[in-house]
Amino acid sequence: MTQYQITVDTALLHQLFLGKGQDSGVNGLLESVLNQVLQAQVAEQAGADKYERSDERTGYRNGTYPRKLTTRVGSITLHVPRLRDGSFSTELFARYQRSEQALMLSLMEMVINGVSTRKVTTITEELCGAEFSKSTVSELCKQLDPIVSSWNNRPLHETSYPFISVDAMFVKVREDGRVRSRGVMIGYGVNKDGQREILGLMLGDTESEASWSEFFSSLKARGLRGVELVVSDHHGGLVRAVRQHFQGITWQRCQMHFIRNVLDAAPKALKTEIKGRVRSIFEAPDLETARQYLKQTLEAYSSKAAKAMETLESGFDDATAIIVYPEAYRIRLRTTNGVERLNAEIRRRESVIRIFPNRESVIRLLGAVLMEYEEKWTSGRRYFNMDEYYEWKKTAPNPASNVIRIG
């Protein structure tokens, strides 16, 4: 990652710490820093600083042009550099503003379609910094929608994805004059190099087998391949779709969801005890030990919590499928916590809007948020070191032959 040296005016610091309200100095400080970043970038692309004589120079400055930018701390003016050949480029604005722009668009659409409240109107005006028209919204949509659509439909055939996790969330969408609940299917995968990627999202009418089948079909059409393990909850339509589209793979039932299922069927007085027992089963070092713990738990509670023990016994094989894999991979692959954290990030934005004005605004906002999340993953550490997994595969029996139990 490129590093730039930034200087801060002492007057700005004084204003920052002693100022009040709109004159707190934060916007001035942000304006100064971002303009310095732009100057550093143009020097980097031109191959020389301003007025510097250098044999490595590849371009010449041609002044700047002002660009107004509305931020959370107020309006700032950036002086965007020009090069004589017009080659200067920066991702300073686009990369970090997709989700904010999507949020602003969705809020504006709510106002324009007459479904907003006074509070939403106030928030919109604060975010936009000015009044707006339908043509303004339309123009902004044209800029953002193709970016999100291109990302959500990008090819997946360049690598394989041994592990994938899928989950759904529900949002409210205004359609045909009514507010309807719609399911959003989201999937992410760990590729062969151990990096996480968000595979895509799709808005469906419900979280049904048909919707999940459509989602999986779209992923496969884009080139999804090499899947060996799918992690999900036990929703009937989802499980049937997995069985149809990923025959021969290992299916891991989310252990967190499974524990809730068991405890929901247990007497209140025994919930804590049974929860500890189930966790011991999941943390067993091998499948044989896990089966011993299961037997002991069934013997201890079959008479006192018959329904809970029936749930535990019937779901044991699906919830412990991951146990045959190397220990280093089990904790992160035994639940859908990863994709649920994505859902939580989406909820933070979605809770402001509450009701989306149309389907397009759902994909726009959620897609923009997920794009930013994936950029963080790409620039961060690897999620898994896959060396141990590939060594294990050389000698391990085919997992699909003895642990896949879907349905």
Secondary structure per residue as TSV (DSSP state, phi and psi in degrees):
chain	resnum	aa	ss	phi	psi
A	1	M	-	360.0	131.8
A	2	T	-	-66.6	136.7
A	3	Q	-	-112.3	140.5
A	4	Y	-	-123.8	144.3
A	5	Q	-	-89.3	124.0
A	6	I	-	-116.1	136.9
A	7	T	-	-112.3	148.2
A	8	V	-	-122.1	127.6
A	9	D	-	-64.9	130.5
A	10	T	H	-61.7	-31.1
A	11	A	H	-64.3	-36.8
A	12	L	H	-66.6	-41.2
A	13	L	H	-62.8	-40.9
A	14	H	H	-60.2	-45.4
A	15	Q	H	-65.4	-36.6
A	16	L	H	-61.7	-44.3
A	17	F	H	-88.3	-24.2
A	18	L	H	-110.4	-14.7
A	19	G	-	-74.5	170.1
A	20	K	-	-132.1	151.3
A	21	G	G	56.3	-133.5
A	22	Q	G	-67.7	-16.8
A	23	D	G	-99.7	26.6
A	24	S	S	-71.5	-12.7
A	25	G	S	90.3	-7.1
A	26	V	H	-64.1	-44.6
A	27	N	H	-66.4	-35.5
A	28	G	H	-65.5	-40.9
A	29	L	H	-63.7	-45.4
A	30	L	H	-61.8	-42.0
A	31	E	H	-61.2	-44.0
A	32	S	H	-63.2	-45.5
A	33	V	H	-64.2	-46.4
A	34	L	H	-67.0	-35.5
A	35	N	H	-67.3	-34.9
A	36	Q	H	-67.0	-37.2
A	37	V	H	-62.5	-42.9
A	38	L	H	-62.4	-40.4
A	39	Q	H	-67.1	-37.3
A	40	A	H	-66.4	-36.9
A	41	Q	H	-69.1	-40.4
A	42	V	H	-68.5	-34.5
A	43	A	H	-64.4	-38.9
A	44	E	H	-65.5	-42.6
A	45	Q	H	-76.2	-29.8
A	46	A	H	-82.5	-17.4
A	47	G	T	81.5	12.4
A	48	A	S	-165.4	151.1
A	49	D	-	-75.0	172.0
A	50	K	T	-61.9	130.3
A	51	Y	T	66.5	7.7
A	52	E	-	-82.5	135.7
A	53	R	-	-90.7	123.2
A	54	S	-	-151.9	136.6
A	55	D	T	-70.3	-16.5
A	56	E	T	-92.4	3.1
A	57	R	-	-63.2	134.3
A	58	T	-	-119.3	-5.0
A	59	G	-	-160.8	166.7
A	60	Y	-	-126.6	139.9
A	61	R	E	-67.7	152.1
A	62	N	E	-137.4	47.0
A	63	G	E	79.0	-164.5
A	64	T	E	-138.4	167.5
A	65	Y	E	-133.3	144.3
A	66	P	E	-78.1	144.3
A	67	R	E	-136.5	120.5
A	68	K	E	-77.7	137.2
A	69	L	E	-135.3	123.6
A	70	T	E	-93.3	122.8
A	71	T	E	-121.7	179.2
A	72	R	T	-68.6	-18.7
A	73	V	T	-104.5	10.4
A	74	G	E	122.3	-179.0
A	75	S	E	-86.7	134.5
A	76	I	E	-128.2	158.7
A	77	T	E	-115.0	121.9
A	78	L	E	-104.7	141.4
A	79	H	E	-103.1	95.6
A	80	V	E	-81.0	123.0
A	81	P	E	-68.6	154.7
A	82	R	E	-119.0	147.9
A	83	L	E	-112.3	151.5
A	84	R	T	-58.5	-34.5
A	85	D	T	-89.1	5.1
A	86	G	S	71.4	20.6
A	87	S	-	-93.3	-3.8
A	88	F	-	-65.7	134.8
A	89	S	-	-142.8	149.6
A	90	T	-	-147.6	145.6
A	91	E	-	-104.9	16.0
A	92	L	T	-56.8	-39.4
A	93	F	T	-85.8	-50.9
A	94	A	H	-64.7	-42.5
A	95	R	H	-64.2	-39.9
A	96	Y	H	-99.8	6.4
A	97	Q	H	-121.2	5.4
A	98	R	H	-60.1	-50.7
A	99	S	H	-69.1	-35.1
A	100	E	H	-67.1	-39.5
A	101	Q	H	-65.2	-40.8
A	102	A	H	-64.0	-41.0
A	103	L	H	-62.5	-43.8
A	104	M	H	-61.4	-43.6
A	105	L	H	-62.8	-44.0
A	106	S	H	-64.2	-40.7
A	107	L	H	-64.3	-42.8
A	108	M	H	-63.9	-38.7
A	109	E	H	-63.3	-35.4
A	110	M	H	-62.6	-43.1
A	111	V	H	-64.3	-46.9
A	112	I	H	-64.6	-35.2
A	113	N	T	-87.0	6.3
A	114	G	T	71.6	26.2
A	115	V	-	-115.5	15.9
A	116	S	-	-93.8	168.2
A	117	T	-	-109.5	171.1
A	118	R	H	-61.2	-35.5
A	119	K	H	-65.0	-43.7
A	120	V	H	-64.3	-37.5
A	121	T	H	-60.6	-43.5
A	122	T	H	-63.0	-44.8
A	123	I	H	-61.4	-42.0
A	124	T	H	-60.4	-47.1
A	125	E	H	-65.1	-34.6
A	126	E	H	-67.2	-40.0
A	127	L	H	-69.8	-40.2
A	128	C	H	-81.9	-30.9
A	129	G	S	77.8	2.4
A	130	A	S	-166.9	170.3
A	131	E	-	-72.6	162.9
A	132	F	-	-143.8	164.7
A	133	S	-	-127.7	170.7
A	134	K	H	-61.2	-36.5
A	135	S	H	-66.6	-33.9
A	136	T	H	-63.7	-46.6
A	137	V	H	-61.8	-44.5
A	138	S	H	-58.9	-42.6
A	139	E	H	-67.0	-40.9
A	140	L	H	-65.7	-38.8
A	141	C	H	-61.0	-39.6
A	142	K	H	-62.0	-30.4
A	143	Q	H	-78.3	-37.8
A	144	L	H	-92.2	-39.2
A	145	D	H	-56.7	-45.5
A	146	P	H	-63.5	-31.7
A	147	I	H	-66.6	-48.2
A	148	V	H	-66.0	-42.2
A	149	S	H	-63.5	-42.1
A	150	S	H	-62.5	-41.9
A	151	W	H	-66.2	-44.0
A	152	N	H	-70.6	-17.1
A	153	N	T	-115.9	15.7
A	154	R	-	-66.0	152.7
A	155	P	-	-65.1	146.1
A	156	L	-	-115.3	9.2
A	157	H	T	-82.8	-3.5
A	158	E	T	-74.4	-16.8
A	159	T	S	-148.7	170.6
A	160	S	-	-105.4	160.2
A	161	Y	-	-128.2	89.7
A	162	P	S	-61.3	-35.5
A	163	F	E	-120.8	129.5
A	164	I	E	-132.9	151.7
A	165	S	E	-130.9	136.0
A	166	V	E	-131.9	149.3
A	167	D	E	-159.1	168.8
A	168	A	E	-132.0	153.4
A	169	M	E	-134.3	163.2
A	170	F	E	-116.8	138.0
A	171	V	E	-128.2	160.9
A	172	K	E	-100.5	129.2
A	173	V	E	-127.8	136.8
A	174	R	E	-86.2	118.8
A	175	E	E	-137.3	131.1
A	176	D	T	53.1	39.9
A	177	G	T	77.6	4.9
A	178	R	E	-126.1	154.8
A	179	V	E	-94.3	122.0
A	180	R	E	-122.3	147.8
A	181	S	E	-88.1	127.2
A	182	R	E	-126.0	144.3
A	183	G	E	-89.2	137.5
A	184	V	E	-112.3	113.5
A	185	M	E	-88.3	129.6
A	186	I	E	-130.2	137.2
A	187	G	E	-135.5	141.3
A	188	Y	E	-133.3	155.2
A	189	G	E	-132.8	160.9
A	190	V	E	-107.0	119.5
A	191	N	-	-81.4	179.1
A	192	K	T	-64.4	-18.5
A	193	D	T	-93.2	0.0
A	194	G	S	89.6	8.2
A	195	Q	-	-93.6	142.9
A	196	R	E	-84.4	142.6
A	197	E	E	-138.7	143.0
A	198	I	E	-83.4	120.5
A	199	L	E	-76.8	-33.0
A	200	G	E	155.5	176.4
A	201	L	E	-140.2	157.3
A	202	M	E	-148.7	139.0
A	203	L	E	-94.2	123.6
A	204	G	E	-119.9	164.3
A	205	D	S	-65.5	-40.8
A	206	T	S	-147.7	172.0
A	207	E	S	-88.0	68.4
A	208	S	S	-108.1	172.2
A	209	E	H	-60.0	-38.9
A	210	A	H	-64.3	-41.6
A	211	S	H	-66.7	-44.7
A	212	W	H	-65.6	-37.7
A	213	S	H	-62.8	-40.5
A	214	E	H	-63.7	-40.9
A	215	F	H	-64.3	-48.5
A	216	F	H	-64.2	-38.3
A	217	S	H	-61.7	-40.2
A	218	S	H	-66.8	-38.9
A	219	L	H	-64.3	-43.1
A	220	K	H	-68.0	-35.7
A	221	A	H	-65.6	-29.3
A	222	R	T	-82.6	-4.5
A	223	G	T	111.8	11.9
A	224	L	-	-60.3	128.3
A	225	R	-	-152.0	168.9
A	226	G	-	74.3	15.8
A	227	V	-	-72.0	128.2
A	228	E	-	-120.2	-19.8
A	229	L	E	-143.9	129.6
A	230	V	E	-118.3	128.8
A	231	V	E	-111.1	129.8
A	232	S	E	-160.9	175.3
A	233	D	-	-82.8	-173.5
A	234	H	-	-100.3	26.1
A	235	H	-	-59.8	128.1
A	236	G	H	-55.9	-47.1
A	237	G	H	-63.7	-37.3
A	238	L	H	-66.3	-45.7
A	239	V	H	-62.6	-41.5
A	240	R	H	-65.7	-36.4
A	241	A	H	-68.0	-38.2
A	242	V	H	-62.0	-45.0
A	243	R	H	-60.3	-36.8
A	244	Q	H	-74.8	-40.7
A	245	H	H	-98.2	-16.0
A	246	F	S	-131.4	57.7
A	247	Q	T	-63.9	137.1
A	248	G	T	88.8	1.9
A	249	I	S	-96.7	172.7
A	250	T	E	-91.1	131.0
A	251	W	E	-108.8	123.6
A	252	Q	E	-104.4	117.1
A	253	R	E	-75.7	130.9
A	254	C	-	-55.8	122.2
A	255	Q	H	-70.1	-32.2
A	256	M	H	-65.3	-44.7
A	257	H	H	-63.7	-38.6
A	258	F	H	-65.7	-41.7
A	259	I	H	-59.8	-41.4
A	260	R	H	-62.0	-40.4
A	261	N	H	-60.5	-43.4
A	262	V	H	-65.1	-46.3
A	263	L	H	-68.8	-31.4
A	264	D	H	-62.2	-27.8
A	265	A	T	-94.6	0.0
A	266	A	S	-97.1	149.9
A	267	P	-	-60.3	145.0
A	268	K	G	-56.5	-39.5
A	269	A	G	-67.8	-19.7
A	270	L	G	-106.8	0.0
A	271	K	H	-58.0	-45.6
A	272	T	H	-64.0	-44.2
A	273	E	H	-62.4	-48.2
A	274	I	H	-65.1	-38.3
A	275	K	H	-59.7	-42.3
A	276	G	H	-63.4	-39.6
A	277	R	H	-64.8	-45.3
A	278	V	H	-64.3	-40.1
A	279	R	H	-62.2	-38.1
A	280	S	H	-62.4	-38.1
A	281	I	H	-62.0	-46.7
A	282	F	H	-68.3	-26.9
A	283	E	T	-94.2	7.8
A	284	A	-	-62.0	146.5
A	285	P	S	-70.7	-23.4
A	286	D	S	-152.4	171.0
A	287	L	H	-67.2	-37.2
A	288	E	H	-62.1	-43.8
A	289	T	H	-65.6	-39.4
A	290	A	H	-60.6	-39.6
A	291	R	H	-67.3	-35.7
A	292	Q	H	-63.9	-43.9
A	293	Y	H	-63.8	-37.7
A	294	L	H	-62.2	-46.4
A	295	K	H	-59.8	-43.5
A	296	Q	H	-64.2	-39.8
A	297	T	H	-67.5	-42.3
A	298	L	H	-63.3	-41.2
A	299	E	H	-65.3	-34.7
A	300	A	H	-78.3	-28.5
A	301	Y	H	-124.8	1.0
A	302	S	T	-59.2	-35.5
A	303	S	T	-83.3	-30.4
A	304	K	T	-91.7	-23.5
A	305	A	S	-145.0	63.7
A	306	A	H	-59.6	-44.8
A	307	K	H	-66.0	-40.1
A	308	A	H	-65.7	-40.0
A	309	M	H	-68.9	-33.5
A	310	E	H	-64.0	-42.3
A	311	T	H	-63.5	-43.1
A	312	L	H	-63.2	-45.9
A	313	E	H	-67.0	-42.6
A	314	S	H	-69.7	-28.2
A	315	G	H	-101.2	0.7
A	316	F	H	-56.4	-50.4
A	317	D	H	-61.5	-42.2
A	318	D	H	-68.7	-38.0
A	319	A	H	-77.4	-17.7
A	320	T	T	-111.0	16.6
A	321	A	G	-59.1	-33.9
A	322	I	G	-69.6	-15.4
A	323	I	G	-66.8	-19.3
A	324	V	G	-79.9	-10.9
A	325	Y	S	-84.4	161.2
A	326	P	-	-55.3	145.7
A	327	E	H	-58.2	-33.4
A	328	A	H	-61.6	-19.0
A	329	Y	H	-104.7	-9.3
A	330	R	H	-69.9	-46.8
A	331	I	H	-60.0	-45.2
A	332	R	H	-77.9	-18.0
A	333	L	H	-106.0	3.4
A	334	R	S	-94.0	-6.0
A	335	T	S	-137.2	170.2
A	336	T	S	-97.0	23.8
A	337	N	H	-58.1	-34.7
A	338	G	H	-61.4	-50.1
A	339	V	H	-73.2	-27.6
A	340	E	H	-70.4	-29.3
A	341	R	H	-66.1	-35.8
A	342	L	H	-61.6	-43.7
A	343	N	H	-59.7	-38.2
A	344	A	H	-64.6	-39.6
A	345	E	H	-63.4	-39.7
A	346	I	H	-65.5	-41.0
A	347	R	H	-60.1	-33.1
A	348	R	H	-60.5	-38.0
A	349	R	H	-81.9	-43.0
A	350	E	H	-64.7	-30.2
A	351	S	H	-66.7	-24.3
A	352	V	H	-70.6	-39.6
A	353	I	H	-80.7	-43.0
A	354	R	-	70.9	-54.4
A	355	I	E	-128.3	118.6
A	356	F	E	-77.7	140.1
A	357	P	S	-71.7	-22.2
A	358	N	S	-164.4	172.6
A	359	R	H	-66.1	-36.9
A	360	E	H	-59.8	-38.3
A	361	S	H	-68.3	-27.1
A	362	V	H	-65.4	-52.0
A	363	I	H	-63.0	-37.3
A	364	R	H	-62.1	-51.8
A	365	L	H	-71.0	-50.3
A	366	L	H	-64.4	-40.7
A	367	G	H	-63.4	-41.4
A	368	A	H	-64.7	-40.4
A	369	V	H	-63.5	-45.4
A	370	L	H	-67.4	-33.9
A	371	M	H	-61.7	-43.4
A	372	E	H	-66.3	-38.0
A	373	Y	H	-63.6	-41.7
A	374	E	H	-65.7	-35.1
A	375	E	H	-61.7	-37.6
A	376	K	H	-64.6	-42.3
A	377	W	H	-62.8	-42.7
A	378	T	H	-63.3	-37.2
A	379	S	H	-88.7	-3.0
A	380	G	S	-98.5	-167.7
A	381	R	-	-73.0	158.2
A	382	R	-	-63.1	142.6
A	383	Y	S	-72.4	-40.1
A	384	F	-	-134.7	144.3
A	385	N	-	-88.2	114.2
A	386	M	-	-85.7	-1.5
A	387	D	H	-59.1	-46.6
A	388	E	H	-63.9	-35.5
A	389	Y	H	-64.4	-44.9
A	390	Y	H	-70.3	-31.8
A	391	E	H	-66.7	-41.1
A	392	W	H	-62.9	-38.6
A	393	K	H	-63.0	-29.0
A	394	K	H	-64.9	-32.1
A	395	T	H	-113.8	-15.7
A	396	A	S	-75.4	146.9
A	397	P	-	-66.7	159.4
A	398	N	-	-59.8	114.5
A	399	P	H	-57.4	-34.9
A	400	A	H	-64.4	-24.3
A	401	S	H	-77.3	-17.3
A	402	N	H	-136.6	-3.3
A	403	V	T	-124.6	-13.9
A	404	I	-	-75.3	122.7
A	405	R	-	-141.6	81.1
A	406	I	-	-98.2	130.9
A	407	G	-	109.1	360.0
